[in-house]
Amino acid sequence: MPELKRVGLAFPPGDPAALPSKQSFATEAAVQGLDLVTEEFADESDVEQAVRRLGERQVQLLLLSISPTATRALPALVEAAEGIGVPVVANIDAAEVALFTLRPDSEALNRQLARQAVRLLNGASPGALPVEDPRHFILTLNRSVADRHGIELPAGIVREANRVLP
């Protein structure tokens, strides 16, 4: 989406996990020269109104925040995004409804957790354990979502994707 200029984020401010996500999105949007437009929602009942306000502010893409509240509201968020005609991008397993998802590889995360657990069980101090970020990510593209929104997926990204849904 070379013409992408304005992205939307509907987020639940009452969810402690949502604020760091919002801050990360804001920082990266600024780096990428994008305008991040935000609207708040408390739960599924007011998602549609928040996303509609984002549509009125002419967002071209809806980002999904990492938070339990947003994850529970995923169906309502996607339905509302479809209602305003914008695709969704997520970093959770929402490949069937999102234009694309880029998320940590759960199997790799489980292996990292197992390594850390073994270290602890062998007597290592928690403070001595290294902090490990996810090392492997899964990129899933959804051609039907792209087609529905008139978006051409670049061939290079399609080649790099772990999964491409029809």
PAGUMAR-802820 format. One record per residue (C-alpha): y, x, z. Coordinates in pm, whole numbers, plus 32768, in hexadecimal, padded with zeros to 4 digits. Layout:
BEGIN
     y     x     z
     Y     X     Z
...
REM end
This chain:
BEGIN
     y     x     z
  8000  8000  8000
  810D  80EF  7F89
  8216  7FDF  7FB2
  81BD  7FAD  8121
  82FA  7FB4  81F2
  82CE  7EB9  830D
  819C  7E8E  83E8
  8167  7D8F  84F9
  80C3  7DA8  864A
  8077  7C73  871A
  8023  7CF3  8872
  7FDD  7C69  89CE
  80D2  7D0D  8AC2
  800B  7C90  8BEC
  7EDF  7D62  8B86
  7EFC  7EC5  8C16
  7E45  7F53  8AE8
  7F41  7EC3  89F1
  8076  7F8B  8A4F
  7FEB  80E6  89FB
  7F70  8058  88B2
  80CB  7FCE  8865
  816D  811A  88BE
  807A  81DB  87E0
  80B8  80EF  86BD
  8232  810D  86EA
  8225  8288  86EF
  814A  82A1  85B9
  820D  8195  84FD
  834A  8261  8531
  829B  839E  84B7
  8222  82E6  8380
  8377  8249  833C
  82FA  80E8  8381
  83AC  7FD1  8437
  82CF  7F50  8552
  8319  7DE5  85A7
  8282  7D61  86E8
  8246  7C0A  877B
  81A3  7BB5  88C4
  808E  7AC1  8914
  7FE6  7A71  8A5F
  7E9B  79E9  89E3
  7DF6  7941  88BA
  7EC7  7807  88E5
  800B  78B0  8879
  7F86  79A8  8777
  7FDB  78CA  8651
  8147  78AD  86BB
  8167  7A27  86F0
  80D0  7A74  859B
  81A5  7969  84F4
  82DC  7A15  8584
  825D  7B5E  84F1
  823D  7AB0  83A1
  83A2  7A31  83BC
  8407  7B9A  83F2
  8355  7BF3  82AC
  8243  7CDA  8328
  8155  7D50  821A
  802E  7DAC  82F7
  7FB1  7D48  8450
  7F33  7E58  8539
  7E42  7DF8  864C
  7E79  7E9D  879C
  7D69  7F30  8870
  7D51  7E48  8998
  7C56  7D52  8A25
  7D48  7C30  89F6
  7D86  7C84  8887
  7C12  7CB1  884A
  7BC8  7B5B  88E1
  7CDB  7AC8  8808
  7C5C  7B71  86CA
  7BF0  7A32  8616
  7D3F  798B  865F
  7DFF  7AC5  85F7
  7D44  7AE0  84AC
  7D6A  796D  8463
  7EDE  797D  84AD
  7F06  7AB5  83D4
  7E58  7A00  82B5
  7F49  78E0  82F0
  8074  79C1  82AD
  7FC1  7A7A  8191
  7FA7  7BD6  8226
  7E73  7CB2  824F
  7DF8  7D34  839D
  7DA8  7E9D  83F9
  7CDE  7EEB  852F
  7C40  8004  85F2
  7B28  7F2C  8676
  79F9  7EAB  85BE
  7AA2  7D92  84FF
  7A3D  7E00  83A2
  79E1  7CA5  832A
  7B46  7C2A  8357
  7C21  7D61  8340
  7CA2  7E16  820D
  7C1D  7F4D  82B2
  7BAB  7FC8  8401
  7BB1  8129  8484
  7AF8  813E  85CD
  7A3F  823B  869E
  78CD  825C  864E
  7820  81A9  8770
  76E2  8277  8752
  77A6  83BC  8763
  7868  8338  8891
  7722  82E2  893E
  76A4  8446  8903
  77E6  84CF  8997
  77BE  83EB  8AC4
  7656  845C  8AF2
  76BF  85CD  8AEA
  77C9  858C  8BF1
  76D6  84C5  8CCA
  75D5  85DE  8CBE
  76E0  86D8  8D27
  7741  85FD  8E4F
  75D7  85C1  8EB2
  759C  8738  8EA8
  76AF  8766  8FAA
  77E5  87AA  8EDB
  792C  8745  8F7B
  79D8  8626  8EC3
  7B13  86FA  8EB4
  7A53  880E  8E03
  79E0  872E  8CE7
  7AA2  8750  8BA5
  7B5D  8623  8B24
  7AB8  85C1  89DD
  7B5F  84EE  88D7
  7A8C  8441  87D1
  7A29  8539  86C4
  7993  844F  85C3
  7A30  831A  852F
  79B3  8208  844A
  7A93  818C  8332
  7A31  803A  82A6
  7AE5  7F9B  8181
  7ACF  7E2F  811E
  7AFA  7DF5  7FA7
  7B08  7C7A  7FC4
  7C2D  7C8E  80B7
  7CD8  7D8A  7FD3
  7CA2  7CAB  7EA3
  7D1F  7B76  7F5C
  7E64  7C2C  7FAB
  7E8A  7CD4  7E59
  7E54  7E30  7EE9
  7DAB  7F3E  7E1B
  7CDC  8026  7EF5
  7D19  8190  7E86
  7BE0  8231  7DF4
  7BFD  835D  7EDE
  7BFD  8280  8013
  7AD7  81B8  7F8C
  7A14  82FE  7F5C
  7A66  8370  80BF
  7A0D  8225  8163
  78D1  820A  8230
  78A6  80A0  81C2
  793E  7FCD  80B0
  7902  7E5A  80CE
  78FD  7D8D  7F8D
REM end
